[in-house]
Amino acid sequence: MEVRDGRPVQVDAFGVRGDVVLAAGPWHTSGDWWTPEAWNRDEWDVALESGGVYRMFQETGSGRWFVEGAYD
C-alpha cells in the first residue's frame, strides 16, 4: 500500500493492484481486548481505477496492510 497525506493512493497486493480513485475511512476498530490476542486496526474502503472496491486494513501495532475482502 502506498499512502500519501495519510490516505491510500495505490494498492500492490497479491491479486489486487492499482491506483486508488476513492478512499473512505479510516474507521478505528478493535476487538478481543479482554484476551492476550487483542487487535487494533484502521479500516478503509477503497475503489481502484480498474473498478474493484475492497476493504483494506492496517494493523496499528505493526503498520502492515491487508486486503480483507472485495465488494460485489
Secondary structure, DSSP 8 states (H G I E B T S, - for coil): -EEETTEEEEEEETTEEEEEEEEEEEEEEEE-TTSTT-EEEEEEEEEETTS-EEEEEEETTT--EEEEEE--
